[in-house]
Amino acid sequence: MENTEVPLYKFYDIPQMAEETAKQLMMDKNMVINFASPDNKQINEITKYLRVGKMLVEWLEEWRGRKSKV
């Protein structure tokens, strides 16, 4: 399985980084970033669910790839 790391967005104080990050997300379908505010009390739970979602997408893509080869 691919890496299920979900980094936190750390550029809240640099507005021009939002556009750069959006471009990166569009170019890399495997990239997942938690955009929750660092002040959000549930940031760890949000990250956990993003990791699970990413892992499920990877499993589905792998399963679909194997199924089409059969």
C-alpha positions in Angstrom: 0.0 0.0 0.0 1.1 3.5 -0.6 1.9 5.8 2.2 -1.2 7.0 4.2 0.5 10.0 5.8 -1.7 13.0 5.9 0.3 16.1 6.6 -1.2 19.2 8.3 -1.5 22.4 6.3 1.1 24.8 7.9 0.8 27.9 5.8 -2.1 29.7 7.3 -0.1 32.9 7.7 1.1 32.9 4.1 -1.9 33.5 1.8 -0.1 32.9 -1.5 0.7 29.3 -0.4 -3.0 28.3 -0.6 -2.9 28.6 -4.5 0.4 26.7 -4.7 -1.0 24.0 -2.5 -4.2 23.7 -4.5 -2.0 23.3 -7.7 -0.1 20.5 -6.0 -3.3 18.8 -5.0 -4.6 18.9 -8.6 -1.4 17.5 -10.0 -1.0 14.6 -7.5 -4.1 12.6 -7.0 -2.5 10.7 -4.1 -1.8 13.9 -2.1 -4.0 14.4 0.9 -3.7 17.3 3.3 -5.6 18.1 6.4 -6.7 21.7 6.1 -8.2 21.9 9.6 -7.1 24.8 11.6 -4.3 24.0 14.1 -6.7 25.4 16.8 -9.3 22.9 15.9 -9.7 20.6 19.0 -10.5 17.6 16.7 -7.6 18.0 14.3 -6.2 14.6 15.2 -9.5 12.9 14.7 -9.9 14.6 11.3 -6.5 13.4 10.3 -7.3 9.9 11.3 -10.4 9.9 9.1 -8.5 11.4 6.2 -5.9 8.6 6.5 -8.6 5.9 6.6 -10.3 7.5 3.5 -7.0 7.6 1.6 -6.3 4.0 2.5 -9.8 2.9 1.3 -9.3 4.7 -2.0 -5.9 3.0 -2.5 -7.4 -0.4 -1.7 -10.2 0.1 -4.2 -7.8 1.2 -6.9 -5.7 -1.9 -6.3 -8.7 -4.2 -6.3 -10.1 -2.6 -9.5 -6.7 -3.0 -11.1 -6.5 -6.7 -10.2 -10.2 -7.3 -11.3 -9.6 -5.8 -14.7 -6.6 -8.0 -15.3 -8.7 -11.2 -14.7 
